[in-house]
Amino acid sequence: MTSALPAAVLWDMDGTLVDTEPFWMAAEGPLIESYGGTWSHEQALGLVGLGLEDSARILQDAGVRMQIDDIVDVLTARVMAQLAEQGNPFRPGARELLADLRAAGVKTGLVTMSMRRMAETVVDQIPFEAFDVIVAGDDATRPKPYPDPYLQACDALGVAATDAVAIEDSPNGLRAAVASGAVTIGVPLMVSLAGAGAHELWPTLEGRTTDDIAAAFARHRHGHVA
């Protein structure tokens, strides 16, 4: 290995580690329709990367006559049921890269706006000890795109954010990670990441290893642009 390892690698969950965005969309549409509203694919894309409370407010505006906490609970329960039935829908290369980082001794954190109970469901279905810390939506002092969740994860890991790498799939997530000071890699899924500030954009994690993470960290850790 020619490049120094980052002190930690921080992973977004929905859309980055696991492709659960279709699960969320499958939960949102029927809920809105049950109150007589309509919900388009484009509207659903607008929720990608948002905190659940912010998403719930948008669903209220679309006609869902429920309290915010109740909307969050219903959506989370429906997505967790799909996870229990289908297992983790890992994005290509994500599980392999995570395992490689663990084998190399790199600290890892999961930084998600989903509820902790859902994050733990995903983590419990990974067949190795995957993360040193989880910061979930109900842990964050402020949601993404604020940097708080990433800073909280770094604090829990005992590392500086500037010594970490973050992996994200949404503009809101990228903005949060970049604002924290971490070297940030965008791996787009459903929405464009152009202009969101990622230090690098990778079309996929498939075939990526700890060496690739270390090389990206070396290229950008002092604010340099490759």
GIJO-V428144 format. One record per residue. N is the residue number from 1. SS is DSSP state (~ for helix, > for strand, _ for the rest). Layout:
[[N SS] [N SS]]
//
This chain:
[[1 _] [2 _] [3 _] [4 _] [5 _] [6 _] [7 _] [8 >] [9 >] [10 >] [11 >] [12 _] [13 _] [14 >] [15 _] [16 _] [17 _] [18 >] [19 _] [20 _] [21 ~] [22 ~] [23 ~] [24 ~] [25 ~] [26 ~] [27 ~] [28 ~] [29 ~] [30 ~] [31 ~] [32 ~] [33 ~] [34 ~] [35 _] [36 _] [37 _] [38 _] [39 _] [40 _] [41 ~] [42 ~] [43 ~] [44 ~] [45 ~] [46 _] [47 _] [48 _] [49 _] [50 _] [51 _] [52 ~] [53 ~] [54 ~] [55 ~] [56 ~] [57 ~] [58 ~] [59 ~] [60 ~] [61 ~] [62 _] [63 _] [64 _] [65 _] [66 _] [67 _] [68 ~] [69 ~] [70 ~] [71 ~] [72 ~] [73 ~] [74 ~] [75 ~] [76 ~] [77 ~] [78 ~] [79 ~] [80 ~] [81 ~] [82 ~] [83 ~] [84 ~] [85 ~] [86 ~] [87 _] [88 _] [89 _] [90 >] [91 _] [92 _] [93 _] [94 ~] [95 ~] [96 ~] [97 ~] [98 ~] [99 ~] [100 ~] [101 ~] [102 ~] [103 ~] [104 _] [105 _] [106 _] [107 >] [108 >] [109 >] [110 >] [111 >] [112 _] [113 _] [114 _] [115 _] [116 ~] [117 ~] [118 ~] [119 ~] [120 ~] [121 ~] [122 ~] [123 ~] [124 ~] [125 _] [126 _] [127 _] [128 _] [129 _] [130 _] [131 _] [132 _] [133 >] [134 >] [135 >] [136 _] [137 _] [138 _] [139 _] [140 _] [141 _] [142 _] [143 _] [144 _] [145 _] [146 _] [147 _] [148 ~] [149 ~] [150 ~] [151 ~] [152 ~] [153 ~] [154 ~] [155 ~] [156 ~] [157 ~] [158 _] [159 _] [160 _] [161 ~] [162 ~] [163 ~] [164 >] [165 >] [166 >] [167 >] [168 >] [169 _] [170 _] [171 ~] [172 ~] [173 ~] [174 ~] [175 ~] [176 ~] [177 ~] [178 ~] [179 ~] [180 ~] [181 _] [182 _] [183 >] [184 >] [185 >] [186 >] [187 _] [188 _] [189 _] [190 _] [191 _] [192 _] [193 _] [194 _] [195 _] [196 _] [197 _] [198 _] [199 _] [200 >] [201 >] [202 _] [203 _] [204 _] [205 _] [206 _] [207 _] [208 _] [209 _] [210 ~] [211 ~] [212 ~] [213 ~] [214 ~] [215 ~] [216 ~] [217 ~] [218 ~] [219 ~] [220 ~] [221 _] [222 _] [223 _] [224 _] [225 _] [226 _]]
//
